Amino acid sequence: MPFPQALRALNHRDFRFFWGGQLVSLIGTWMQSVAQSWLVLQLTGSPLKLGLIGTFQFAPVLLFSVVAGAIADRLPKRRLILATQAVLALQAFSITVLVWSGQVQYWHVAVLALLLGCANVIDMPTRQAFVVEMVGRDDLVNAVALNSAAFNGARIVGPAVAGLLIGRFGLVPAFVLNGLSFLVVIGALRLVHAEGAPRPRTAATVSQEVREGLRYALGTSRIALVLGLVLVVSLCVFNFTIFVPLVARNVLGLGAEGFGFLMAALGVGAVAGALSLATLGGRQTPLRTILVAGVLSCLALVALATTAEFHAAVVLLFQIGFFSIVFMASCNTTLQLGAPDALRGRVMSFYALAFGGAFPLGAFMIGAMAEAFGVPTALVVAGSAGLVGMAAVLLWWRARRLSSS
């Protein structure tokens, strides 16, 4: 029996296994994200040190994304993802043992966050480029929207469950369940038939392939614009694991359960946005949708800075979640459909660089400003900088088009 139109990508057998395993793993990942943030605040009480953990986690993306994209184009993608999931499982069980034994220290969390980033830097572009090989170009928009729905559905379930577990049983169960979730996704990937075989090489060395991909991305007007917008909005708005715990603890005076509820509100909004795209989206997304969603994400972040009331914060986080996922999923499909098969891994590595590589800089910026000037000021500056940055990227793109015409 075929799936309805809004779920049509699930008609592809390989994608069903891939998506189901990913959903379970993402729930565990969000549980660990909440537990890790809460652990750092318990150990240090410092917004700056919490921001530094984000910097450690995403620094490898900043440093090695472009090389990872070339690797994704050279090696079988399914096997590469299996390897990264094994490393992530090792990382999750390591922090579990440290917390359970009572020996965990801040530097342990920092080192394991760095290991997490090293695995993710290869996993992100490989996973993105693998999707089109399972579903084809016609169902890619729907598949990306369903992946976004899974990611953000997990953002609802994971933090809510983690908040309850932490509040009642402590941190260990959240870390244990994340480790077990990676075993589920490894099992699901072993049932996927598609290998994601590498395309014929167009350059002799990895460095030449990186340069080739960079020339294509920067030389293609629409791709260059989308990458610039992703960089700006990611830098200023998408530091959810940093600013939400700060809002929960420092502004609203909430505990672990309240923090989990705020993260769940963010996730509910994101799932609503993803399902809207899955239902209404065609093969391509208008540029206007990307721009409007980015602007509204920034404005909602500024509005969040002005409230100290719980229900208003929930509504604003819902809006941030909705518009953020519309923005990111639209950018994702625009890049994947605009890239030729032989270059897709590299183009998506630039997306991962703009998205994840901006995080360590944004995490440090928000953490440092929150510690020096307070959380509301940090959020106002971040949201306003996002609006200014988007305007600058759009003006640059229009000037470039005029000069080349």
N, C-alpha and C positions, 0 to 999 in steps of 0.2 A: 504493500500500500504506500503510494508516494506521500511525501510530506507536503503540507500546504505551502503556498507561494512564499510566505514570510520565512519559511525554514527550508527552502528548496536546495540549498547547498548540502543539507544532510541526506539527500538522495544519493550522494556519492559515498560508497561504503568506507573507503579509506578516511574520508573526512569525518565520518561519524565516530570512528574509533579515536582519531586524532583529537577531535573536539571534546568527546566525553572524558578522555584521560586528562586533557588539558584543564577541563573544568574542575575535576577533583584536585589536581595539583595546585591550581590557582587558589582554591579555598584554603589549602594548607599554607600557601605562600602569604596570603593576607593575614592569616592567623599569626604567622611568625613575624610579619611586619609590625603588627600591633604589639606583640609580646616583646620584640626587640626594642621598639621605641620606649615602652614602659620600663623595660629593664634598664636602659641607659638613664632614664630620668630617676629611677630608684638608686642607681649606682652613683650618679653625679649631681643630679638636680640642676644641670646646666643646659640651657637652650643651645649655647654654642657647641658644646660637646655632642649634643644630639645632632646638630647640623653637620658636624664633622663626620659622624657615622655615615650620613648620606653621601658626603664627599668621598669617603673611602669606597663605598659601595659602587658609585658610579664613575669614579676616576678611570677605571680600565676602559669604559665606554669612550671616554674622552680621548684616551691615548691610543687605543688599538682598534677602534671600530672599522676604519677603512681597510686595515689588513684582514680583519675578520670577514669582511664582505668578499674579498678576493678568495679567501679560504672556502667560503660558502659556495662560490661559483666553481671551485676546483674539485670538491669532494662530494660523495653521495650524502644528500642532506639528511635522510632518515638516520643513518648511522652517526652522523655528526650530532644530531639532536639527542640520540641515545647516550652518547658520551657525556654531553653537557648535563643531562639529567642525573647521571650517575654521580658526577662531581657535586651537584646541588644536594643530592641525598646525603652524601658524605658530610657536607657542610652543616646540614640540618641536624644530623645525629651528633655531630661534634659539639654544637652549642647546647644540645639537650643534655649531654653528659656533664658538661661544665656547670650548667645551672643546677642539675640534679645533685651534683656532688657538693655544691656550695662553694666551689673554687673560682667561679667566674669573676673576672675583672674587666675593667673597661677596655684594656688593650686586647683581650681575647675577642671581644665583640668587634673591635676595629679590624683585626686580622681576618676574622671570618667574614666580615662584610666585604673586605677586599677580595677574598676567594669567591664569594658570591658574584661580585662584579666581573671577575675574570671568566667565570663560566657563562654569565649572561651576555658578555660582549660577543661571544661566538653564537650563542643560542638565538639571540634576537633577530639578526638579519637572516640566519638560516631558516628559522621558523617562518618568518614573513615570506621569504621567497619560495618556500615549500608549498604554501597554500594553493597557489595558482596551478601547481602541477597535480594537485589532487582534485580540483573542481573545475579547471578551465577558466577562460577569460569571461565567459558569459555569466557565471555564477560567482565571480570573484567579489563583487560588491556585497552580495548577500553573505558570503563566507566571512569577509572581514567584519561585517556588522555582527554576525553571530559570534565571532571571536571576541569582539568588544563586549557583547552581551555576557559572554561567559566570564570575561575578565572582571566585569563590574557586578555581575551577579555574585561572583566570589567575593567581591568587595563588600557586598551586603552581608553574606552569610559568614565569611571568615572573621571580620572584626566583631560582629555580634556574638559569635560563639566564643571567640578569644576573650572578649570582655567578661563574659559569664564565667569562663573557666578560670581566668586570672583572679577575678573577684572571689571565687569560691575555693579554688584548689591551688592557686599559684601559677607560676609561669611554665612549669615543666610540661603539662599536657599539651599546650599550644605548640611547643617545639617538637614534641614527639609526633603529633598528628601530621605536622608538615613533613617530617622525614618519611612517614608511612605513605603520604600522598605521592611522593616521587616514585615509589615502587609501583603504584597504580598506573602512572603515566608511562613508565618503562614497559609494563606489560601491554598497554594499549598500543604503543609504537611497534612492538614486535608483531602485532596483528595487521599492521598497515602494509600493503603490497607495494605501493609506490616507493621508489628508492630516491627520487630526486636526483637522477644521474646528472653529472656535470656536463655542460655544453662544450663543444670544441673550443679550445683556447685560442684567443685572438692575440695574445702577447706571451712572450717567452718566460718572464719572471713575474713574481707577485708584485714587485714594485712597479713594473710596467703596466700590469693589469689595474693597479690602483690608480695610476696616472690616467689611463684610458677611461676608467669609470668617472674620475673627477672631471676630465674634459667634457665628457658627455653630459654630466649633471649640470655643470656650470654653463655649458653652451646651449642647453635646452631651456628656453625662457620660462615655461610653466613649471618645470621641475625646480629650477633655481628659485623661483618665487615661493613655491610651497615649502622648500627646505628652509628658506629664510624665515618664513612665518612660524614654522615649527620650532626653530631655534629660539625665537623671541618669546613665544607663548610658553614654551617649556621652561625657559629660564625664569620667568616671572610668576607663573600661575601653578605649574604642576608639581610643586613640592608638597603634596598632600601629607606625606608621612612626617613632615616637619611641622607645618603650620597647624594641622588639625590637633595633634596632641598639645601644642602650645595654647591654642584657643581653649581646648577642653580644660586643661589644668590651670593655666595662668589667668585666663579671662573669665571663664564660666565656673571655675572651682569644682569641676567634676572629677570623679574617680574613673577607674578602668572601665566600668560598665557604661558610663556616660560617654567616654571616649569612643568605645566600640559603637555606640548608637550614632554618634556623629559621623563616623566613617561609613556606617550602614546607610545613612541619609545620602551621603555623597554617592554611594554605590547605586541606590535606588534611582537617583537622577540619571546616572550614567546608563543603567540598563534601559530606562525609558528612552533615552536618546538613541541607543544602539538599536532598539526594536523599531523605533521610528524610521531609522535608515533602512533596516532590513525589510520593512513593509513597503516603504515608498521609493527606496533608492533604485535607480536604473544602473546602466553600465558606467556612467560617469557622473561626477558631482560638480555642480556649477561652482565657479570660483566665489560667487557671492555668498554661498552657504558657508564656505570656509571662513571668509572675512567676518560675516555677521556672528558666527559662533565664537570666533576668537575674541571679538570686541565684547560680547556679552559675558564671556568668562572673566575677562579682566574687570568689567564693571561690577560683577557679583562679588569678586574678591575685595574690591574697595568697599562695597556695601557691608561685607562681613566685618570689616575693621571697625565699623561704626556701632555695632550692636554688642551688648553684654547680656542679651536675653536668649535663653535656650531655644525657644520655639522659632524665633527669627533666624538664629544660626542654622537650625535644621533646614528651614526653607531655602536659605541662601546656599547652603552646601548642596542641596538637591539641584538648584539651578546651575551651580558650578559643575556638578557631575554631568548634567544633561548637555550643556553646551560644550564642555570639554571633550566629551566623547564624540559628539557630532563633528567637532573640529578635527580631532585626531583620526577618526575613521575615514573622514572625507579626504584628508591629506594622504593617508595610507593608500587608498584605492587609486587616487590620482597618480601617485608615484608608481605603483605597480603596473597600472595599465599603460603608463607613458614610457616604461622601460622595456627595451628588447629582452628576450629570454636570456641571452648570453651575458647581459649586464645587470640583471635584476638583483642578484645578491649584493652587488656593489652599490647600486642605487639605494637599496634598503639599508645598507650599512651606513650610508650618509644620513638617512632618516633616523637610524638608531643613534648616530652621533649627535644629531641635532636635538633629538628627544632626550636620550639618556645622558649624553655628554654635557648638556646644559645643566643637568640636575646638581652635580657637585658644586658648581659655581652658585646656582640659585640657593641650594641648601645652606651653603656657607653665608651667603648674603643675608638670607632671612634669619638664620640663627644668630649671626653677629648683630644685626639691627635690632632683633627682639631683645637680646641681652642688654644692648646699650640704650635703646630708646623705648622699649616696650613692644608687645605684640601688635597692637593696633597700628602704630606708626609703620612697622615693618610691612604689614599687609597693604596699607595705603601706598607706600612707595613701590612695592612690587606690582600691584595692579596698574598704577599710573605709568610705570616704566613699560609695562606690556603694551598699553595703548600707544605710547609714543614710539616704541620700537616697531609695532605693526605699521604705523603710518610711515615711518622712515623706510621700511622694506618696500612698501607699496610705491612710494615716490621713486625709490631707486629703480624698481622694475619698470615703471612707466617711462622714466628718463632713458633707460636702456633700450626699450622698444622704440622710442622716438628716434634715438641716435642711429639705430640699425635699419630704420625704414627709409 
